[in-house]
Every structure is written in C-alpha cells, then in structure tokens.
C-alpha cells in the first residue's frame, strides 16, 4: 500500500511501459474538460443575452403603454375642444346631415 502510494506520487504510471494508454486517457479527459468549459461559457453567454432581451422587452412594453395612454388623452373630445378653442374653432351646435344625390338618367 505504501509502495503504491509512493509510485503514484512519483508518477510512475506516466513513465512505465504501458504509459501510452495512460497518456491517451489523460488527453481524452483533458479534451472533455475543455469542451465542458466551453459549453458552460456558451450557455452562460446565452443566459445573459436572454436576460438582457427580457429587460428590453419590459422597457419597450412600458413605453408602449405610456404612449398609448398619451394618445388616448390626445384623442379625447374634451382635449380636442380645449386645443381648438384657442384657435377660435368651436364645436357645431347643429348635428351633421346627409346629402342624398339622386342620379336618374
């Protein structure tokens, strides 16, 4: 047991006769670790982008609601009367009527 631990510390498994198999396994594990790290970074980048887009959507939705309410205020009859009164235009007292044209030839 003591000799096995000592051989492990001296890295005899890397310089023995069958070390080629050990080196292949170490390179394989290293490649898997690199791929895993790259995948993790890519996933984190996507998560940050999604969070950024959600925030942008919230801001745009808020702006849309603000502008829609402002438009409703502008379109109200009382607002139009007030704005047109300063120009001297008042609402008509008489309701509109239809003009019918009969074309008979």
DSSP file (Angstrom, degrees, kcal/mol; ACC not computed):
  #  RESIDUE AA STRUCTURE BP1 BP2  ACC     N-H-->O    O-->H-N    N-H-->O    O-->H-N    TCO  KAPPA ALPHA  PHI   PSI    X-CA   Y-CA   Z-CA
    1    1 A X     >        0   0    0      0, 0.0     4,-2.1     0, 0.0     5,-0.2   0.000 360.0 360.0 360.0 -46.5    0.0    0.0    0.0
    2    2 A X  H  >  +     0   0    0      1,-0.2     4,-2.0     2,-0.2     5,-0.1   0.893 360.0  49.4 -64.3 -39.3    2.8    2.4    1.0
    3    3 A X  H  > S+     0   0    0      2,-0.2     4,-2.4     1,-0.2    -1,-0.2   0.887 109.5  52.2 -67.0 -39.9    4.7    1.5   -2.2
    4    4 A X  H  > S+     0   0    0      2,-0.2     4,-1.9     1,-0.2    -2,-0.2   0.906 111.0  46.5 -63.6 -42.6    1.6    2.0   -4.4
    5    5 A X  H  X S+     0   0    0     -4,-2.1     4,-2.2     2,-0.2    -1,-0.2   0.887 111.9  51.4 -65.5 -40.0    1.0    5.5   -2.9
    6    6 A X  H  X S+     0   0    0     -4,-2.0     4,-1.9     1,-0.2    -2,-0.2   0.896 109.6  49.9 -64.9 -40.5    4.7    6.3   -3.3
    7    7 A X  H  X>S+     0   0    0     -4,-2.4     5,-2.4     2,-0.2     4,-0.5   0.864 109.1  52.7 -65.5 -35.9    4.6    5.2   -7.0
    8    8 A X  H ><5S+     0   0    0     -4,-1.9     3,-0.8     1,-0.2    -2,-0.2   0.918 109.6  48.1 -65.2 -43.3    1.5    7.4   -7.5
    9    9 A X  H 3<5S+     0   0    0     -4,-2.2    -2,-0.2     1,-0.2    -1,-0.2   0.858 111.6  49.3 -65.8 -35.1    3.3   10.4   -6.1
   10   10 A X  H 3<5S-     0   0    0     -4,-1.9    -1,-0.2    -5,-0.2    -2,-0.2   0.538 110.7-125.8 -80.7  -5.5    6.4    9.8   -8.3
   11   11 A X  T X<5 +     0   0    0     -3,-0.8     3,-1.4    -4,-0.5     4,-0.5   0.879  51.8 158.1  62.9  41.9    4.1    9.4  -11.3
   12   12 A X  G >>< +     0   0    0     -5,-2.4     4,-1.1     1,-0.3     3,-0.8   0.761  65.4  69.5 -64.8 -24.1    5.4    6.0  -12.3
   13   13 A X  G 34 S+     0   0    0     -6,-0.4    -1,-0.3     1,-0.2     9,-0.2   0.676  98.0  51.6 -68.5 -15.1    2.2    5.4  -14.2
   14   14 A X  G <4 S+     0   0    0     -3,-1.4    -1,-0.2     1,-0.1    -2,-0.2   0.633 116.8  35.9 -93.7 -15.9    3.3    8.0  -16.7
   15   15 A X  T <4 S+     0   0    0     -3,-0.8    -2,-0.2    -4,-0.5    -3,-0.1   0.371  92.8 103.5-119.3   3.6    6.7    6.6  -17.4
   16   16 A X  S >< S-     0   0    0     -4,-1.1     3,-1.3     1,-0.1     4,-0.1  -0.130  88.6 -91.2 -77.7-178.6    6.1    2.8  -17.2
   17   17 A X  T >  S+     0   0    0      1,-0.3     3,-0.5     2,-0.1    -1,-0.1   0.891 126.0  44.1 -63.9 -41.6    5.9    0.5  -20.3
   18   18 A X  T >> S+     0   0    0      1,-0.2     4,-0.9     2,-0.1     3,-0.5  -0.007  77.3 117.5 -94.7  31.8    2.1    0.8  -20.7
   19   19 A X  H <>  +     0   0    0     -3,-1.3     4,-2.9     1,-0.2    -1,-0.2   0.712  59.0  74.5 -70.2 -21.6    2.2    4.6  -20.2
   20   20 A X  H <> S+     0   0    0     -3,-0.5     4,-2.3     1,-0.2    -1,-0.2   0.917  96.8  47.9 -59.7 -43.3    0.8    5.2  -23.7
   21   21 A X  H <> S+     0   0    0     -3,-0.5     4,-2.1     1,-0.2    -1,-0.2   0.903 112.0  50.0 -63.9 -40.5   -2.7    4.1  -22.6
   22   22 A X  H  X S+     0   0    0     -4,-0.9     4,-2.3    -9,-0.2    -2,-0.2   0.919 110.3  49.7 -63.7 -43.1   -2.5    6.3  -19.5
   23   23 A X  H  X S+     0   0    0     -4,-2.9     4,-2.7     2,-0.2     5,-0.2   0.900 109.0  52.6 -63.0 -40.9   -1.4    9.3  -21.6
   24   24 A X  H  X S+     0   0    0     -4,-2.3     4,-2.7     1,-0.2    -1,-0.2   0.925 110.6  47.7 -58.9 -44.5   -4.3    8.7  -24.1
   25   25 A X  H  X S+     0   0    0     -4,-2.1     4,-2.6     2,-0.2    -2,-0.2   0.902 111.5  49.8 -65.2 -40.3   -6.8    8.6  -21.2
   26   26 A X  H  X S+     0   0    0     -4,-2.3     4,-2.2     2,-0.2    -2,-0.2   0.916 112.7  46.8 -64.9 -42.9   -5.3   11.8  -19.7
   27   27 A X  H  X S+     0   0    0     -4,-2.7     4,-2.5     2,-0.2    -2,-0.2   0.903 112.0  51.5 -64.5 -41.3   -5.5   13.6  -23.1
   28   28 A X  H  X S+     0   0    0     -4,-2.7     4,-2.3    -5,-0.2    -2,-0.2   0.930 111.0  47.1 -61.3 -46.1   -9.1   12.4  -23.5
   29   29 A X  H  X S+     0   0    0     -4,-2.6     4,-2.2     1,-0.2    -1,-0.2   0.880 111.4  52.0 -62.8 -38.8  -10.1   13.6  -20.1
   30   30 A X  H  X S+     0   0    0     -4,-2.2     4,-2.3     2,-0.2    -2,-0.2   0.917 109.3  49.3 -64.6 -43.6   -8.4   17.0  -20.8
   31   31 A X  H  X S+     0   0    0     -4,-2.5     4,-2.6     1,-0.2    -2,-0.2   0.917 110.6  50.3 -61.5 -43.5  -10.3   17.4  -24.1
   32   32 A X  H  X S+     0   0    0     -4,-2.3     4,-2.4     1,-0.2    -1,-0.2   0.899 110.0  50.7 -61.7 -39.8  -13.6   16.6  -22.3
   33   33 A X  H  X S+     0   0    0     -4,-2.2     4,-2.3     2,-0.2    -1,-0.2   0.904 110.5  49.0 -64.5 -41.0  -12.9   19.1  -19.7
   34   34 A X  H  X S+     0   0    0     -4,-2.3     4,-2.4     2,-0.2    -2,-0.2   0.922 112.3  48.1 -64.3 -44.2  -12.1   21.8  -22.3
   35   35 A X  H  X S+     0   0    0     -4,-2.6     4,-2.4     1,-0.2    -2,-0.2   0.903 111.5  50.7 -63.1 -40.8  -15.3   21.0  -24.2
   36   36 A X  H  X S+     0   0    0     -4,-2.4     4,-2.2    -5,-0.2    -2,-0.2   0.907 111.1  47.8 -64.0 -42.3  -17.3   21.1  -21.0
   37   37 A X  H  X S+     0   0    0     -4,-2.3     4,-2.3     2,-0.2    -2,-0.2   0.916 112.4  48.9 -65.4 -43.3  -15.9   24.5  -20.0
   38   38 A X  H  X S+     0   0    0     -4,-2.4     4,-2.2     1,-0.2    -2,-0.2   0.906 111.7  49.5 -63.3 -41.5  -16.5   26.0  -23.5
   39   39 A X  H  X S+     0   0    0     -4,-2.4     4,-2.4     2,-0.2    -1,-0.2   0.902 110.0  51.1 -63.9 -41.0  -20.1   24.7  -23.4
   40   40 A X  H  X S+     0   0    0     -4,-2.2     4,-2.4     2,-0.2    -2,-0.2   0.910 110.2  48.9 -63.0 -43.3  -20.6   26.2  -20.0
   41   41 A X  H  X S+     0   0    0     -4,-2.3     4,-2.3     2,-0.2    -1,-0.2   0.900 111.0  50.6 -63.3 -40.9  -19.3   29.6  -21.1
   42   42 A X  H  X S+     0   0    0     -4,-2.2     4,-2.0     2,-0.2    -2,-0.2   0.915 110.7  48.4 -63.8 -42.8  -21.6   29.5  -24.2
   43   43 A X  H  X S+     0   0    0     -4,-2.4     4,-2.3     1,-0.2    -2,-0.2   0.909 111.1  50.3 -64.6 -41.9  -24.6   28.6  -22.1
   44   44 A X  H  X S+     0   0    0     -4,-2.4     4,-2.4     1,-0.2    -1,-0.2   0.897 108.6  52.6 -62.8 -40.2  -23.8   31.5  -19.6
   45   45 A X  H  X S+     0   0    0     -4,-2.3     4,-2.0     1,-0.2    -1,-0.2   0.909 110.4  47.9 -61.2 -42.5  -23.5   33.9  -22.5
   46   46 A X  H  X S+     0   0    0     -4,-2.0     4,-2.5     2,-0.2    -2,-0.2   0.893 109.6  52.4 -66.6 -39.4  -26.9   32.9  -23.8
   47   47 A X  H  X S+     0   0    0     -4,-2.3     4,-2.2     1,-0.2    -2,-0.2   0.914 110.3  48.1 -63.2 -42.4  -28.5   33.2  -20.4
   48   48 A X  H  X S+     0   0    0     -4,-2.4     4,-2.1     2,-0.2    -1,-0.2   0.890 111.7  50.1 -65.2 -38.6  -27.1   36.8  -20.1
   49   49 A X  H  X S+     0   0    0     -4,-2.0     4,-2.4     2,-0.2    -2,-0.2   0.906 110.2  49.9 -65.6 -41.9  -28.4   37.7  -23.6
   50   50 A X  H  X S+     0   0    0     -4,-2.5     4,-2.4     2,-0.2    -2,-0.2   0.912 110.8  49.6 -63.7 -42.5  -31.8   36.3  -22.7
   51   51 A X  H  X S+     0   0    0     -4,-2.2     4,-2.0     1,-0.2    -1,-0.2   0.897 110.9  50.2 -62.5 -40.4  -31.9   38.3  -19.5
   52   52 A X  H  X S+     0   0    0     -4,-2.1     4,-2.1     1,-0.2    -2,-0.2   0.910 111.1  48.3 -64.7 -42.4  -30.9   41.4  -21.4
   53   53 A X  H  X S+     0   0    0     -4,-2.4     4,-2.4     2,-0.2    -2,-0.2   0.874 109.0  53.4 -67.4 -37.0  -33.6   40.9  -24.0
   54   54 A X  H  X S+     0   0    0     -4,-2.4     4,-2.3     2,-0.2    -1,-0.2   0.913 109.3  49.1 -62.6 -41.6  -36.3   40.3  -21.3
   55   55 A X  H  X S+     0   0    0     -4,-2.0     4,-2.2     1,-0.2    -2,-0.2   0.908 110.9  49.8 -63.6 -41.7  -35.3   43.6  -19.7
   56   56 A X  H  X S+     0   0    0     -4,-2.1     4,-2.6     2,-0.2    -2,-0.2   0.889 109.4  51.6 -64.1 -39.7  -35.5   45.4  -23.1
   57   57 A X  H  X S+     0   0    0     -4,-2.4     4,-2.7     2,-0.2     5,-0.2   0.915 109.0  51.0 -63.6 -42.9  -39.0   43.9  -23.7
   58   58 A X  H  X S+     0   0    0     -4,-2.3     4,-2.2     2,-0.2    -2,-0.2   0.919 111.7  47.4 -60.1 -43.7  -40.2   45.1  -20.3
   59   59 A X  H  X S+     0   0    0     -4,-2.2     4,-2.4     2,-0.2    -2,-0.2   0.921 113.3  47.4 -64.4 -43.9  -38.9   48.6  -21.1
   60   60 A X  H  X S+     0   0    0     -4,-2.6     4,-2.4     2,-0.2    -2,-0.2   0.888 111.2  51.0 -66.1 -38.2  -40.5   48.6  -24.6
   61   61 A X  H  X S+     0   0    0     -4,-2.7     4,-2.3     2,-0.2    -1,-0.2   0.907 110.8  49.2 -64.8 -40.7  -43.8   47.4  -23.2
   62   62 A X  H  X S+     0   0    0     -4,-2.2     4,-2.3    -5,-0.2    -2,-0.2   0.918 111.5  48.7 -63.7 -43.7  -43.8   50.1  -20.6
   63   63 A X  H  X S+     0   0    0     -4,-2.4     4,-2.5     1,-0.2    -2,-0.2   0.891 109.8  53.1 -63.0 -39.4  -43.0   52.7  -23.2
   64   64 A X  H  X S+     0   0    0     -4,-2.4     4,-2.5     1,-0.2    -2,-0.2   0.925 109.4  47.8 -61.5 -45.4  -45.9   51.3  -25.4
   65   65 A X  H  X S+     0   0    0     -4,-2.3     4,-2.3     2,-0.2    -2,-0.2   0.908 112.1  50.2 -64.0 -41.6  -48.4   51.6  -22.5
   66   66 A X  H  X S+     0   0    0     -4,-2.3     4,-2.1     1,-0.2    -2,-0.2   0.929 113.5  44.5 -61.3 -45.9  -47.2   55.2  -21.8
   67   67 A X  H  X S+     0   0    0     -4,-2.5     4,-2.4     1,-0.2    -1,-0.2   0.869 111.3  53.5 -69.9 -35.1  -47.6   56.3  -25.4
   68   68 A X  H  X S+     0   0    0     -4,-2.5     4,-2.2    -5,-0.2    -1,-0.2   0.916 110.1  47.5 -65.9 -41.1  -50.9   54.5  -25.8
   69   69 A X  H  X S+     0   0    0     -4,-2.3     4,-2.0     2,-0.2    -2,-0.2   0.889 111.4  51.1 -67.3 -37.2  -52.3   56.3  -22.7
   70   70 A X  H  X S+     0   0    0     -4,-2.1     4,-2.2     2,-0.2    -2,-0.2   0.900 109.7  50.5 -64.1 -39.6  -51.0   59.7  -24.0
   71   71 A X  H  X S+     0   0    0     -4,-2.4     4,-2.2     2,-0.2    -2,-0.2   0.898 108.0  52.3 -64.8 -40.2  -52.6   59.0  -27.4
   72   72 A X  H  X S+     0   0    0     -4,-2.2     4,-0.8     1,-0.2    -1,-0.2   0.900 109.4  50.0 -62.2 -39.9  -55.9   58.3  -25.7
   73   73 A X  H >< S+     0   0    0     -4,-2.0     3,-0.7     1,-0.2     6,-0.2   0.912 111.2  48.7 -63.4 -42.0  -55.7   61.6  -23.8
   74   74 A X  H 3< S+     0   0    0     -4,-2.2    -2,-0.2     1,-0.2    -1,-0.2   0.867 110.2  51.6 -66.6 -35.6  -55.0   63.4  -27.1
   75   75 A X  H 3< S+     0   0    0     -4,-2.2    -1,-0.2    -5,-0.1    -2,-0.2   0.587  83.2 113.9 -79.6 -10.2  -57.9   61.8  -28.9
   76   76 A X  S <X S-     0   0    0     -4,-0.8     4,-2.1    -3,-0.7     5,-0.2  -0.329  71.6-129.3 -65.1 144.1  -60.4   62.7  -26.2
   77   77 A X  H  > S+     0   0    0      1,-0.2     4,-2.8     2,-0.2     5,-0.2   0.871 107.0  54.8 -62.7 -38.4  -63.1   65.1  -27.3
   78   78 A X  H  > S+     0   0    0      1,-0.2     4,-2.2     2,-0.2    -1,-0.2   0.889 108.6  48.5 -64.7 -37.8  -62.6   67.4  -24.3
   79   79 A X  H  > S+     0   0    0     -6,-0.2     4,-2.3     2,-0.2    -1,-0.2   0.912 112.1  49.0 -67.5 -41.6  -58.9   67.7  -25.1
   80   80 A X  H  X S+     0   0    0     -4,-2.1     4,-2.6     2,-0.2     5,-0.2   0.918 110.4  50.9 -64.0 -42.3  -59.6   68.5  -28.8
   81   81 A X  H  X S+     0   0    0     -4,-2.8     4,-2.1     1,-0.2    -2,-0.2   0.936 111.2  48.4 -59.5 -46.2  -62.2   71.1  -27.8
   82   82 A X  H  X S+     0   0    0     -4,-2.2     4,-1.0     1,-0.2    -1,-0.2   0.904 114.3  45.1 -62.3 -42.5  -59.7   72.8  -25.4
   83   83 A X  H  < S+     0   0    0     -4,-2.3     4,-0.4     1,-0.2    -1,-0.2   0.884 116.3  45.1 -71.1 -37.5  -57.0   72.9  -28.0
   84   84 A X  H ><>S+     0   0    0     -4,-2.6     5,-2.4     1,-0.2     3,-0.8   0.757 101.8  67.2 -78.6 -22.9  -59.2   74.1  -30.9
   85   85 A X  H ><5S+     0   0    0     -4,-2.1     3,-1.3     1,-0.3    -1,-0.2   0.865  94.2  58.3 -64.2 -35.3  -60.9   76.7  -28.7
   86   86 A X  T 3<5S+     0   0    0     -4,-1.0    -1,-0.3     1,-0.3    -2,-0.2   0.749 106.6  49.3 -66.5 -21.3  -57.5   78.6  -28.5
   87   87 A X  T < 5S-     0   0    0     -3,-0.8    -1,-0.3    -4,-0.4    -2,-0.2   0.438 122.9-106.2 -94.3  -1.5  -57.6   78.8  -32.3
   88   88 A X  T < 5S+     0   0    0     -3,-1.3     2,-0.5    -4,-0.3    -3,-0.2   0.633  77.6 131.8  89.1  13.3  -61.2   80.1  -32.3
   89   89 A X      < -     0   0    0     -5,-2.4     2,-0.3    -8,-0.1    -1,-0.3  -0.882  31.7-177.9-102.9 125.2  -62.8   76.8  -33.5
   90   90 A X        -     0   0    0     -2,-0.5     3,-0.1    -3,-0.1     2,-0.0  -0.838  33.7 -92.7-118.6 158.6  -65.8   75.7  -31.5
   91   91 A X        -     0   0    0     -2,-0.3     2,-0.1     1,-0.1    -1,-0.1  -0.345  49.1 -99.7 -68.5 151.7  -68.0   72.6  -31.9
   92   92 A X        -     0   0    0      1,-0.1    -1,-0.1     2,-0.1     4,-0.1  -0.426  18.1-151.6 -72.8 143.4  -71.1   72.8  -34.1
   93   93 A X  S    S+     0   0    0     -2,-0.1     2,-0.4    -3,-0.1    -1,-0.1   0.757  81.3  67.1 -83.4 -26.9  -74.4   73.3  -32.4
   94   94 A X  S    S-     0   0    0      1,-0.0    -2,-0.1     3,-0.0     3,-0.1  -0.769  87.9-120.7 -97.1 137.7  -76.3   71.6  -35.3
   95   95 A X        -     0   0    0     -2,-0.4    -2,-0.1     1,-0.1    -1,-0.0  -0.366  37.7 -96.8 -70.5 156.2  -75.8   67.9  -35.9
   96   96 A X        -     0   0    0     -4,-0.1     2,-0.3    -2,-0.0    -1,-0.1  -0.318  39.2-154.4 -69.8 157.0  -74.5   66.9  -39.3
   97   97 A X        -     0   0    0     -3,-0.1     2,-0.3    -2,-0.0    -1,-0.0  -0.952  15.3-110.6-134.0 155.7  -76.9   65.8  -42.0
   98   98 A X        -     0   0    0     -2,-0.3     2,-0.6     1,-0.0     0, 0.0  -0.587  18.3-145.4 -86.2 144.2  -76.6   63.6  -45.1
   99   99 A X        -     0   0    0     -2,-0.3     2,-0.5     2,-0.0    -1,-0.0  -0.948  15.4-160.0-107.3 119.7  -76.8   64.9  -48.6
  100  100 A X        -     0   0    0     -2,-0.6     2,-0.5     2,-0.0    -2,-0.0  -0.865   2.7-163.2-102.8 131.3  -78.5   62.5  -50.9
  101  101 A X        -     0   0    0     -2,-0.5     2,-0.6     2,-0.0    -2,-0.0  -0.965   4.9-155.9-115.3 121.4  -77.9   62.8  -54.6
  102  102 A X        -     0   0    0     -2,-0.5     2,-0.8     2,-0.1    -2,-0.0  -0.862   5.4-167.2 -97.7 119.8  -80.3   61.1  -57.0
  103  103 A X        +     0   0    0     -2,-0.6     2,-0.5     2,-0.0    -2,-0.0  -0.894  18.9 160.8-107.5 104.9  -78.9   60.3  -60.4
  104  104 A X              0   0    0     -2,-0.8    -2,-0.1     1,-0.1     0, 0.0  -0.942 360.0 360.0-128.2 112.8  -81.7   59.3  -62.7
  105  105 A X              0   0    0     -2,-0.5    -1,-0.1     0, 0.0    -2,-0.0   0.345 360.0 360.0-123.5 360.0  -81.0   59.5  -66.3
